[in-house]
Amino acid sequence: MSVHKDLIKHAANQNKTYQVFQELDQQRERYIEQAVELCKQGLPFSTDKINQVTNRMNKINLRFVPTMKFVTGEMVQDYVQSLTKQQ
């Protein structure tokens, strides 16, 4: 019975950790969107907040979550350029 309880506790802890990962992922996406919008307007932007969140995400130790790439200013600019080419 204690093994069963340990498994339940482990699953609950993993779920809680995964929820934190999901929240960080949403926050990272918002920061990326902000950087993209600033870049579109020709305004200065930074990837610092994006990469701070990325670093926190990469420290989460779950086998089933991917390692996130750090974002550079050049990546944002390339993405914005690709959007304008599509139009």
Stockholm file with secondary structure:
# STOCKHOLM 1.0

chainA/1-87         MSVHKDLIKHAANQNKTYQVFQELDQQRERYIEQAVELCKQGLPFSTDKINQVTNRMNKINLRFVPTMKFVTGEMVQDYVQSLTKQQ
#=GR chainA/1-87 SS CHHHHHHHHHHHHHHHHHHHHHHHHHHHHHHHHHHHHHHHTTCCCCCHHHHHHHHHHHTCCCTTSCCCCCCCHHHHHHHHHHHHHHC
#=GC SS_cons        CHHHHHHHHHHHHHHHHHHHHHHHHHHHHHHHHHHHHHHHTTCCCCCHHHHHHHHHHHTCCCTTSCCCCCCCHHHHHHHHHHHHHHC
//
